Amino acid sequence: MAKVVLGVLISGRGSNLQSIIDAIEFGKLDARIAVVLSNKRDALGLQRAEKHGIKTVFVDPKPFKEQPNSREAYDQAMLDVLKEHRVELVILAGYMKIVTSLLIQAYEGRMMNIHPSLLPSFPGLHAQQQALAWGAKVSGCTVHFVTEGVDEGPIIVQAAVPIQEDDTAETLSVRILEHEHRIYPEAIQLYAEGRLAIDGRRTRIVESVKREV
């Protein structure tokens, strides 16, 4: 099986990036990370990648702010790097910029994100706090394909996390993150095996579909 070539976009500490690296190194994920990109020069995730010999690229947003269509111009720069490294599947792992349609359309059906709630409940920021504020009894995390609607793409894998009576946003986040580290590599492996078929708003897990390499 040909290894799926990943490009990972990060903004922070890169704990989900680390879980993907670990899954690859333990032989649980048939993938290769070609490049890790960040919009933050001091993102800890860049150091994580470098420790494993993975190429890292910081794309500074500042020079793009004065340009017309600055967000699209920035994403074009990101897209240029992804294409240069022949990335097949883009992984958003704590990437704190809204991705524009330019990048989404270039990787339609080939871009994943992970969100700390059971979508479609509690999209957007502060999902854990939203769940607590609504008195939800169960939260969790979701891996989904990225579309132009925020946290609206077809769902690939989910994991449920019961909410405890004394939970805070912080304690709930810690327990959810443990499951994020498990299901994100699982979702990528399903893609690597050619087992994900998008059908409207649904992602069907099938025996096998042909994956272009």
Phi, psi and omega in degrees: 000129177291136180286135178287135183268121185255146164238124185249129179254128183225164172228347188225226191288338173075036180290324176290325173303315181298322179295325178289316177302314181298317180297322177295313184290333177273003177077019181264352184223121181274074184212164175222128177275112182278327183199145171245124181247148179217149172267002179237122182298324185263018180299126181300330180300331177295320177294321177303313182297316182298325178297336180256014177072025181264137179298134177237147179221125171263121176253107186287122180288338189302313182297344184268348189295330182269356181278149170299143181052053189299323181294318179292322179297320178295314181294332175295321177296319176296317180298321179300319179292317180299317179293321179302325182262012175053044181288133179264319184232126180264132182243119174269119184229083184074035179270116192261031171241142175286125182281135182277168180298333180302313181283322181297316181292326179295330181238041180300126182073009182223032177221126181243153174222157173239139185229138185275054171202170174272087179302147013276005176289139170056058173286172175081201186281158173056046183298322181296317179294324176300316181298318179293320182296329179273357180071027179297147179265341181223135172237206179154208181212158186221130167260129182218158171287147182271130172235183185285344172276136183295120178057034183246000186287165180305131184282135180258303183218144174226157173223133181268143179228113178299141177267128180270155185301326183261015181295144165249173177301324183290312182293322178295320180300319181298316182289323177295319183299324177303321179283328174303316181297336179274314190275337180294310175300326178297317180295318179295322179296321176300320176295315181300327180276000181069033187253008181251123179235117180278128181229089184066238179273358184254149169248117180267134174266114189243177179296312178186138168233155184290128176254122179291135181244000000 
